Amino acid sequence: MKKYFLALLAATLLSLGAASATASETAPKSVIHVVSVKWKADASPAAIKAALDGVQALPAAYKGITRVWTNAFKVQGDWSHVIVMEFADEAALKAYAGSDAQKEWYKVYLPVRERSNTHDITN
């Protein structure tokens, strides 16, 4: 019985150590770029839709963007929408700034944006 208990204890400790190593090794290296947006008072629903459609098209235009979310169902404060972009890594986010893809999207986004606030998050 003592051998069984010791074997079970050893197996448990080994699996906990493996789980800890696995968790840190599998943590995403991507960067989440969160943009809180307040649209201009005179921004039409069509113009806002064009801006949101434009950001949804970014992964096809810029390979460093892997995913985009625009359907925020809870937004606190006086922000109108939240846009989330997932970048492959920090280098992809940095390279996006000033890129042709960003410039094209800004043509429809900036004219209707009153203000925005961004947060960049990674592991």
Buried (B, 14 or more C-beta within 10 A) or exposed (E): EEEEEEEEEEEEEEEEEEEEEEEEEEEEEBBBBBBBBBBBEEBEEEBBEBBBEBBBBBBEBBEBBBEBBBEBEEEEEEBBBBBBBBBBBEEBBEBBEEBEBBEBBEEBBEEBBEEBEEEBEBE
